[in-house]
């Protein structure tokens, strides 16, 4: 189990650094003291402990203490406010909410419950050696819930994905094997801990491997470049936007080789992959994951790392490409829905049996496959998988299917384009028209971009409109927020319908 991996690292490396300057002994003794304090507040196995604060040691102590007690940790996006926060709190019904001075007022606004506890106080408990620690840890069953992570998906209110101790162990063991994680590794963590990328792939896996985490409250490109330049870091995990910002702030810097750069949570453009290698002499390893199963695919550690692909299945993970709604595999090279199976796949959505049932299909052998909602294809020539978009993002224009990712890749390869998002705009004649929103490095004529695209893409894949935004909308992980762009188009359509030909712009 996961806690057995933590205890093994503690036994082998008690005096070694684990979290910033804290040793493994200090980290886990501190977590036991926090667990004892939680017990005194009535926290028992199965109770939920929500953690709603910025990246800080108190977040990690609360998480480890909850795991030790058999309680269920509920990390909450620190950017959530009244509506989203109320939805999570009313759904998960936590017994405690760990807050910071910045986040506490939003909890007070969202609920009248007396359940707040300060992350700063937790840090004091963890360091106070005079406090009594929890004597033992509860022996969890493999399928006991460990985490509830709320994920919005593409539409509707967020749902709580329940990850068990078995799930966490499977995810962590696969990452350690695939990326050859060593106890000597030092990982710089700037990813938010409320997300599986930061909490599981980075922090939890590092503690299981016996490595060291250097924690930052948030990503700052200059700070990251400075820290990497010291040579003290061996691993860095980020989202594509982070790598773009590092390139923008590189100036004349040189970086010593580090063992592993990983990108995930959104598609890394082939252009960014190539630019990073040219600038810093390092290939980024792109992987593919989701809240519901952790990490299913990744480029090979020993190469080749194919730009624009997400590589091969992680150890212990099964994937297949099937027609949407089906479970039968499609021939190689055919685009279909990516299905995922394995011990890493979540148990289901918290108290949402209908959503859970709809998320899975079962094959003739009884294997339960999670329907990712992502469109993918397997390329037998390079032996890699590629993600080409979301099923719900597929644009049908004049009877032709267009996958936005293909058009976005073509636009992002054009000089001066920093980022692009392609969405469908309702059209009574053709069903949908392609609309491309772009972020530019400098003044570029959108008409010139269209001219260049016409030599690269079929006519039905050419956007009918290119709109320039200073900053494309992104979520807390830096992933492009396409629903926000669809709202813009929808509101314009409604306004046109109301105002008709007299509308002024």
C-alpha positions as CSV (number, residue, x, y, z in Angstrom):
1,X,0.0,0.0,0.0
2,X,1.0,3.6,-0.4
3,X,1.8,4.2,3.3
4,X,4.0,1.1,3.2
5,X,6.0,2.8,0.5
6,X,6.3,6.0,2.7
7,X,7.3,3.9,5.7
8,X,10.0,2.1,3.6
9,X,11.5,5.4,2.5
10,X,11.4,6.6,6.2
11,X,13.2,3.4,7.3
12,X,15.9,3.7,4.6
13,X,16.3,7.5,4.6
14,X,15.2,8.9,7.9
15,X,17.9,11.6,8.0
16,X,17.7,12.4,4.3
17,X,15.9,15.6,3.1
18,X,12.3,15.0,2.1
19,X,10.5,18.3,1.8
20,X,12.6,21.5,1.5
21,X,14.9,21.2,4.6
22,X,12.7,18.7,6.5
23,X,14.1,15.2,6.8
24,X,12.0,12.1,6.2
25,X,11.9,11.6,10.0
26,X,10.7,15.1,10.6
27,X,8.2,14.9,7.8
28,X,6.5,11.7,8.9
29,X,6.8,12.5,12.7
30,X,5.2,15.8,11.9
31,X,2.4,14.1,10.0
32,X,1.8,11.8,13.0
33,X,1.5,14.8,15.3
34,X,-1.0,16.4,13.0
35,X,-2.9,13.1,12.8
36,X,-3.1,13.1,16.6
37,X,-4.6,16.6,16.6
38,X,-7.1,15.6,13.9
39,X,-8.1,12.6,16.1
40,X,-8.7,15.0,19.0
41,X,-11.0,16.9,16.8
42,X,-13.0,13.8,16.1
43,X,-11.5,12.8,12.7
44,X,-11.9,9.1,12.0
45,X,-11.6,6.7,9.1
46,X,-13.8,7.7,6.2
47,X,-14.2,11.3,7.3
48,X,-13.3,14.0,4.7
49,X,-10.6,16.5,5.3
50,X,-10.8,19.3,2.8
51,X,-7.5,21.2,2.0
52,X,-8.2,24.6,0.5
53,X,-4.9,26.6,0.6
54,X,-1.9,27.5,-1.5
55,X,1.1,25.3,-1.9
56,X,2.8,25.2,1.5
57,X,4.0,22.6,4.0
58,X,0.8,22.7,6.0
59,X,-1.0,21.3,2.9
60,X,1.3,18.3,2.8
61,X,1.1,17.6,6.5
62,X,-2.7,17.7,6.4
63,X,-2.7,15.3,3.4
64,X,-0.3,12.8,5.0
65,X,-2.1,13.0,8.3
66,X,-5.5,12.2,6.6
67,X,-4.0,9.2,4.8
68,X,-2.5,7.9,8.0
69,X,-5.9,8.1,9.8
70,X,-7.8,6.5,6.9
71,X,-9.6,9.7,6.4
72,X,-10.2,11.0,2.9
73,X,-8.3,14.1,1.7
74,X,-10.3,16.5,-0.5
75,X,-7.9,19.0,-2.2
76,X,-9.8,22.1,-3.4
77,X,-8.8,24.4,-6.2
78,X,-7.6,27.5,-4.4
79,X,-9.0,29.6,-7.2
80,X,-12.6,28.4,-6.4
81,X,-14.9,31.0,-5.0
82,X,-18.5,31.1,-3.7
83,X,-20.3,29.0,-6.2
84,X,-17.7,26.3,-6.9
85,X,-16.5,26.2,-3.3
86,X,-20.1,25.8,-2.0
87,X,-20.6,23.0,-4.5
88,X,-17.6,21.0,-3.3
89,X,-18.2,21.6,0.4
90,X,-21.9,20.6,0.2
91,X,-21.0,17.6,-1.9
92,X,-18.0,16.2,0.1
93,X,-19.3,17.3,3.5
94,X,-15.9,17.6,5.1
95,X,-15.3,17.4,8.9
96,X,-12.4,19.9,8.6
97,X,-11.4,22.5,6.1
98,X,-7.7,23.4,6.1
99,X,-7.4,27.1,5.0
100,X,-4.8,29.9,4.8
101,X,-5.3,33.5,5.8
102,X,-6.1,34.2,2.1
103,X,-8.6,31.4,1.6
104,X,-10.4,31.4,4.9
105,X,-12.7,34.3,4.2
106,X,-14.1,32.5,1.2
107,X,-15.0,29.4,3.3
108,X,-16.8,31.7,5.8
109,X,-18.7,33.2,2.9
110,X,-19.6,29.8,1.4
111,X,-20.7,28.1,4.6
112,X,-21.7,28.8,8.2
113,X,-20.1,25.5,9.5
114,X,-17.4,25.7,12.2
115,X,-14.9,23.5,10.5
116,X,-12.0,25.7,9.6
117,X,-8.4,25.0,10.7
118,X,-5.4,27.1,9.8
119,X,-2.6,25.6,7.7
120,X,-0.2,27.8,9.7
121,X,-1.4,26.1,12.9
122,X,-0.9,22.7,11.3
123,X,2.7,23.6,10.5
124,X,3.2,24.6,14.2
125,X,1.9,21.3,15.4
126,X,4.1,19.4,12.9
127,X,7.2,21.0,14.3
128,X,6.3,20.9,18.0
129,X,8.2,17.9,19.3
130,X,6.5,18.2,22.6
131,X,3.2,17.2,21.1
132,X,2.1,13.6,21.3
133,X,2.0,11.8,17.9
134,X,-0.6,9.3,16.7
135,X,0.6,5.9,17.9
136,X,-0.1,3.8,14.9
137,X,-1.7,4.2,11.5
138,X,-4.9,2.6,10.5
139,X,-4.5,-0.4,8.2
140,X,-6.5,0.6,5.2
141,X,-8.1,-1.8,2.8
142,X,-6.8,-1.5,-0.8
143,X,-10.1,-0.1,-2.0
144,X,-10.7,2.4,0.8
145,X,-11.0,5.9,-0.6
146,X,-7.9,8.0,-0.1
147,X,-8.7,11.1,-2.1
148,X,-11.7,12.9,-3.6
149,X,-10.5,15.2,-6.4
150,X,-13.1,17.4,-8.0
151,X,-12.9,17.6,-11.7
152,X,-15.0,19.7,-14.0
153,X,-14.5,17.9,-17.3
154,X,-15.8,19.8,-20.3
155,X,-19.3,20.8,-19.1
156,X,-21.4,21.1,-16.0
157,X,-20.6,21.1,-12.3
158,X,-17.5,19.4,-11.1
159,X,-17.7,15.8,-9.9
160,X,-15.6,14.2,-7.1
161,X,-13.4,11.5,-8.5
162,X,-12.7,8.9,-5.7
163,X,-9.2,7.6,-5.8
164,X,-8.5,4.6,-3.5
165,X,-5.3,3.6,-1.8
166,X,-4.9,0.9,-4.5
167,X,-5.2,3.6,-7.2
168,X,-2.6,5.8,-5.6
169,X,-0.1,2.9,-5.1
170,X,-0.6,1.8,-8.7
171,X,-0.1,5.3,-10.1
172,X,3.0,6.0,-8.0
173,X,4.7,2.6,-8.6
174,X,4.2,3.1,-12.4
175,X,5.7,6.6,-12.4
176,X,8.7,5.5,-10.3
177,X,9.4,2.6,-12.8
178,X,8.7,4.5,-16.0
179,X,10.8,7.5,-15.0
180,X,13.6,5.6,-13.1
181,X,13.0,7.7,-10.0
182,X,15.9,7.5,-7.6
183,X,16.3,8.5,-3.9
184,X,18.9,10.9,-5.1
185,X,16.4,12.9,-7.2
186,X,15.5,16.5,-6.3
187,X,12.2,17.7,-7.8
188,X,11.2,21.3,-8.0
189,X,7.4,21.5,-7.5
190,X,5.6,24.6,-8.7
191,X,2.5,22.8,-9.8
192,X,-0.6,23.4,-7.6
193,X,-1.0,20.6,-5.0
194,X,-4.8,20.6,-5.4
195,X,-4.3,18.9,-8.8
196,X,-3.2,15.2,-9.3
197,X,-0.2,16.4,-11.4
198,X,1.3,18.3,-8.4
199,X,-0.1,16.1,-5.5
200,X,0.4,12.6,-6.9
201,X,2.8,12.7,-9.9
202,X,5.2,15.1,-8.1
203,X,4.9,15.1,-4.4
204,X,3.4,11.7,-3.5
205,X,5.7,9.8,-6.0
206,X,8.7,11.6,-4.7
207,X,8.0,10.7,-1.1
208,X,7.4,7.0,-2.1
209,X,10.7,7.0,-4.0
210,X,12.6,8.6,-1.1
211,X,13.5,11.7,-3.1
212,X,13.4,15.3,-2.2
213,X,10.8,17.9,-3.0
214,X,11.5,21.6,-3.2
215,X,8.1,23.3,-2.9
216,X,7.2,26.7,-4.3
217,X,3.9,28.5,-3.7
218,X,3.4,29.1,-7.4
219,X,5.2,29.1,-10.7
220,X,7.5,32.0,-11.5
221,X,9.6,31.5,-14.6
222,X,12.5,33.6,-13.4
223,X,12.6,31.8,-10.0
224,X,12.5,28.4,-11.8
225,X,15.3,29.3,-14.2
226,X,17.4,30.6,-11.3
227,X,16.9,27.4,-9.3
228,X,17.6,25.1,-12.3
229,X,20.7,27.0,-13.0
230,X,22.2,26.1,-9.6
231,X,22.4,22.4,-10.6
232,X,20.7,21.4,-7.4
233,X,17.5,20.1,-9.2
234,X,17.3,16.8,-11.2
235,X,13.6,16.8,-12.2
236,X,11.0,19.5,-13.1
237,X,7.4,18.9,-14.0
238,X,5.2,21.5,-15.6
239,X,2.3,22.3,-17.9
240,X,2.9,23.6,-21.5
241,X,2.4,27.2,-20.5
242,X,5.2,27.0,-18.0
243,X,7.7,25.8,-20.6
244,X,6.5,28.6,-23.0
245,X,7.1,31.2,-20.2
246,X,10.6,29.7,-19.4
247,X,11.5,30.2,-23.1
248,X,10.2,33.7,-23.0
249,X,12.3,34.6,-20.0
250,X,15.4,32.6,-21.0
251,X,17.4,35.6,-22.2
252,X,21.1,34.5,-22.3
253,X,20.8,31.9,-19.6
254,X,22.3,28.5,-19.8
255,X,21.1,25.6,-17.8
256,X,23.1,22.6,-16.6
257,X,21.6,19.2,-17.7
258,X,18.8,17.9,-15.5
259,X,17.6,14.3,-15.6
260,X,14.0,14.8,-16.5
261,X,11.6,17.5,-17.7
262,X,7.9,16.3,-17.8
263,X,4.9,18.1,-19.4
264,X,1.3,17.2,-18.9
265,X,-2.3,18.4,-18.1
266,X,-2.6,19.9,-21.6
267,X,-1.2,19.3,-25.1
268,X,2.4,20.3,-25.5
269,X,2.8,21.7,-29.0
270,X,5.5,20.2,-31.2
271,X,6.8,23.7,-31.7
272,X,7.4,24.2,-28.0
273,X,8.9,20.8,-27.7
274,X,11.4,21.6,-30.5
275,X,12.1,25.2,-29.3
276,X,12.9,24.0,-25.7
277,X,15.3,21.4,-27.0
278,X,17.0,23.9,-29.3
279,X,17.3,26.5,-26.5
280,X,18.2,24.3,-23.5
281,X,19.5,21.0,-25.1
282,X,16.8,18.9,-23.3
283,X,13.9,17.0,-24.6
284,X,10.7,17.3,-22.6
285,X,8.9,14.1,-21.8
286,X,5.2,14.5,-22.5
287,X,2.7,12.3,-20.7
288,X,-1.0,11.9,-20.7
289,X,-3.3,11.7,-17.7
290,X,-6.5,12.6,-16.0
291,X,-7.9,13.0,-12.5
292,X,-9.8,9.7,-13.0
293,X,-6.8,7.5,-13.6
294,X,-3.7,9.4,-12.9
295,X,-1.3,8.8,-15.8
296,X,-1.9,6.3,-18.6
297,X,0.6,7.2,-21.3
298,X,4.0,8.7,-21.5
299,X,6.9,9.1,-23.9
300,X,9.7,6.7,-23.3
301,X,12.3,7.8,-20.8
302,X,15.1,6.3,-22.9
303,X,13.5,7.7,-26.1
304,X,12.6,8.4,-28.6
305,X,10.4,11.2,-27.3
306,X,8.2,12.0,-30.3
307,X,7.0,15.6,-30.4
308,X,3.2,15.8,-30.5
309,X,2.7,12.3,-29.1
310,X,2.0,10.9,-25.6
311,X,4.0,7.8,-26.1
312,X,3.2,4.3,-24.8
313,X,1.2,2.9,-21.9
314,X,2.6,3.3,-18.4
315,X,3.6,0.1,-16.6
316,X,0.5,-1.8,-15.5
317,X,-1.9,0.3,-17.6
318,X,-4.0,-0.9,-20.5
319,X,-5.3,1.4,-23.2
320,X,-7.2,0.9,-26.4
321,X,-8.8,3.1,-29.1
322,X,-12.5,2.3,-29.8
323,X,-15.4,3.9,-31.6
324,X,-17.2,6.3,-29.1
325,X,-19.6,4.3,-27.0
326,X,-18.0,0.9,-28.1
327,X,-15.4,-1.2,-26.4
328,X,-14.1,-3.0,-29.5
329,X,-10.6,-1.9,-30.5
330,X,-10.3,0.0,-33.8
331,X,-7.5,-0.7,-36.4
332,X,-4.2,1.2,-35.9
333,X,-4.2,4.6,-37.4
334,X,-8.0,5.0,-36.8
335,X,-9.2,7.9,-34.6
336,X,-11.5,6.9,-31.7
337,X,-12.1,7.3,-28.0
338,X,-9.2,6.3,-25.7
339,X,-10.2,3.7,-23.1
340,X,-8.1,3.1,-20.0
341,X,-8.1,0.1,-17.7
342,X,-5.9,-1.0,-14.8
343,X,-5.4,-0.7,-11.0
344,X,-4.8,3.0,-11.5
345,X,-8.4,3.7,-12.7
346,X,-10.6,5.4,-10.1
347,X,-13.5,3.8,-8.2
348,X,-16.1,6.2,-9.5
349,X,-17.6,9.6,-8.7
350,X,-18.5,10.5,-5.2
351,X,-22.2,9.8,-4.6
352,X,-22.9,10.0,-8.4
353,X,-23.8,6.4,-9.4
354,X,-25.3,7.4,-12.7
355,X,-22.2,9.4,-13.7
356,X,-20.0,6.5,-12.6
357,X,-22.0,4.0,-14.7
358,X,-21.9,6.2,-17.7
359,X,-18.1,6.6,-17.4
360,X,-17.3,2.9,-18.0
361,X,-17.8,0.2,-20.6
362,X,-17.2,-3.5,-19.9
363,X,-15.8,-5.9,-22.6
364,X,-16.6,-9.6,-23.2
365,X,-13.8,-10.6,-20.7
366,X,-15.2,-8.5,-17.9
367,X,-12.6,-5.8,-18.1
368,X,-13.9,-2.4,-16.9
369,X,-12.7,0.4,-19.3
370,X,-12.9,4.0,-18.4
371,X,-14.2,6.2,-21.2
372,X,-11.8,9.1,-21.3
373,X,-13.7,11.3,-23.7
374,X,-10.5,12.0,-25.5
375,X,-10.0,11.2,-29.2
376,X,-6.8,9.4,-29.9
377,X,-5.0,7.3,-32.5
378,X,-2.2,4.7,-32.4
379,X,0.6,5.3,-34.9
380,X,2.2,1.9,-35.6
381,X,5.1,3.4,-37.6
382,X,6.4,5.3,-34.5
383,X,4.7,3.0,-31.9
384,X,3.1,6.0,-30.1
385,X,-0.3,7.3,-29.3
386,X,-1.5,10.8,-30.1
387,X,-4.3,12.7,-28.5
388,X,-6.2,14.6,-31.2
389,X,-8.9,16.3,-29.1
390,X,-12.0,15.8,-27.0
391,X,-15.1,14.1,-28.4
392,X,-17.2,17.1,-27.4
393,X,-14.7,19.4,-29.1
394,X,-15.1,17.7,-32.5
395,X,-16.3,20.3,-35.0
396,X,-18.6,19.1,-37.9
397,X,-18.6,21.7,-40.6
398,X,-20.5,21.1,-43.8
399,X,-20.5,17.4,-43.1
400,X,-16.7,17.2,-42.6
401,X,-15.1,16.2,-39.2
402,X,-12.4,18.6,-38.0
403,X,-10.2,17.8,-35.0
404,X,-9.3,21.2,-33.4
405,X,-5.8,20.0,-32.3
406,X,-4.7,19.5,-35.9
407,X,-5.6,23.0,-36.8
408,X,-4.2,24.4,-33.6
409,X,-0.9,22.7,-34.2
410,X,-0.7,24.2,-37.7
411,X,-1.4,27.7,-36.5
412,X,1.1,27.4,-33.6
413,X,3.8,26.5,-36.0
414,X,3.4,29.9,-37.7
415,X,5.9,32.6,-36.7
416,X,4.6,35.0,-34.1
417,X,1.9,32.7,-32.7
418,X,2.3,32.0,-29.0
419,X,-0.9,29.9,-28.4
420,X,-4.1,29.0,-30.2
421,X,-7.5,27.6,-29.5
422,X,-10.0,26.5,-32.2
423,X,-13.7,26.2,-31.3
424,X,-16.9,25.7,-33.3
425,X,-19.2,28.6,-34.0
426,X,-22.8,27.7,-34.7
427,X,-23.9,28.3,-38.3
428,X,-27.3,27.6,-39.8
429,X,-25.9,26.6,-43.2
430,X,-22.9,24.5,-42.3
431,X,-23.7,23.4,-38.7
432,X,-20.5,24.9,-37.3
433,X,-17.7,27.2,-38.6
434,X,-14.1,27.1,-37.3
435,X,-13.1,30.1,-35.2
436,X,-9.5,30.4,-34.1
437,X,-8.5,32.5,-31.0
438,X,-4.8,33.3,-31.0
439,X,-2.2,34.8,-28.6
440,X,0.6,36.6,-30.5
441,X,4.1,37.5,-29.7
442,X,4.0,40.6,-31.8
443,X,1.8,42.3,-34.4
444,X,0.8,39.7,-37.0
445,X,-1.8,40.2,-39.6
446,X,-4.5,37.5,-39.1
447,X,-5.2,37.5,-42.8
448,X,-1.6,36.6,-43.4
449,X,-2.0,33.7,-41.1
450,X,-5.0,32.5,-43.1
451,X,-3.0,32.8,-46.3
452,X,-0.2,30.6,-44.9
453,X,-2.7,28.0,-43.6
454,X,-4.3,27.6,-47.0
455,X,-1.1,26.0,-48.3
456,X,-1.0,23.5,-45.4
457,X,-4.6,22.4,-44.6
458,X,-7.6,21.3,-46.5
459,X,-10.1,24.1,-47.3
460,X,-12.7,22.8,-44.8
461,X,-10.1,23.0,-42.0
462,X,-9.3,26.6,-42.5
463,X,-10.8,28.8,-39.8
464,X,-13.4,31.3,-41.1
465,X,-12.3,33.7,-38.5
466,X,-9.1,34.4,-36.5
467,X,-9.4,36.5,-33.4
468,X,-6.5,38.0,-31.5
469,X,-6.7,38.1,-27.7
470,X,-4.0,39.5,-25.5
471,X,-4.3,36.5,-23.2
472,X,-6.3,33.4,-23.9
473,X,-8.4,32.2,-20.9
474,X,-6.8,29.5,-18.9
475,X,-7.6,27.5,-15.8
476,X,-5.4,27.2,-12.7
477,X,-3.3,24.5,-14.4
478,X,-2.6,26.7,-17.4
479,X,-4.9,24.7,-19.7
480,X,-6.8,26.6,-22.3
481,X,-10.4,27.3,-21.2
482,X,-12.4,26.5,-24.4
483,X,-15.8,26.6,-22.7
484,X,-15.1,30.3,-21.9
485,X,-14.4,31.0,-25.6
486,X,-17.6,29.2,-26.6
487,X,-19.5,31.4,-24.2
488,X,-18.1,34.4,-26.0
489,X,-19.4,33.1,-29.3
490,X,-22.7,32.0,-27.9
491,X,-23.3,35.5,-26.3
492,X,-22.5,37.1,-29.7
493,X,-24.9,34.8,-31.5
494,X,-27.7,35.6,-29.0
495,X,-27.0,39.3,-29.4
496,X,-27.1,39.1,-33.2
497,X,-30.4,37.2,-33.0
498,X,-31.9,39.9,-30.7
499,X,-30.5,43.0,-32.4
500,X,-30.6,41.7,-36.0
501,X,-29.3,43.9,-38.8
502,X,-29.4,47.0,-36.6
503,X,-26.7,45.8,-34.3
504,X,-23.8,48.2,-34.1
505,X,-20.2,47.3,-33.3
